[in-house]
Amino acid sequence: MARSAAGVFRINLFALTWSIHLSCMFQMEGSVMVRIMKARGVNRPVKSGTVREKILASSERFWRPNDLSGVPKTISNVLSELVREGELERVRRGLYWRGVKTPLGMSPPPEAALVSELLGTQRGVGPAGLSAASALRLSTQVPRFQQIAVPCRVPVGDFRVKFSGRNSSSGRAAANLTGLEVAFLEVLRDLSVSELDASSSRRRLDEVLTSDLVRPAKLAAAASTEPAAVRARLSAMLTDCGQESLSATIPIADPRVTKKALEGFRVRV
């Protein structure tokens, strides 16, 4: 019996020793793997709760999946859940807005912030249509949606801002026009957006052109890529304002187009 007990003791001692050895070996391998993963830039998955809490703690900002660290699938699932719960607003694919929750729902992003987020550093962007007329005090109407002219590809999505593509008007970006300068060209493009009569509209446009609100030289530089009617009207205005040298730099439009564009517009009041 004594020998049997001793044998069992040796077996248990061996098993315990081997168990400790294996545990130490796995711990060493685990630490080595962690170091290797860190060296390779591999992060451990972030719990969905961490991503969720980070978003819920924010306010008045946009979110993109790459703003968050973790497993892409987890991040995508959390964003979708928050949209369903009304905690996030999906602006378009890959872009979300976290506003202030009100009894009527999530507060929308400010129009200026939305345009900036969608267009980034794009130059030559400004009001179009009624928004342009309002900016130049040619109309008191407030459009339901802000209208923005962009000299590039129009962002795709259902936004609270209406974008108008002006791909051919690359001169606006090259001249780095301000928003008001873009609005000026947009009104010359479509005079019907003004609620004033022809004489009053022309008077107001002359006031803007001769003020510090716009830069005539920049407008003339950008005019080369504008429609013929815009070139004809801007050239006539510069001539009438005594800036013939700038007017001469604008490419001449077809005589027939010029005549039609200047009907009821040429006479300065």
Disulfide bonds with the S-S distance in Angstrom:
none
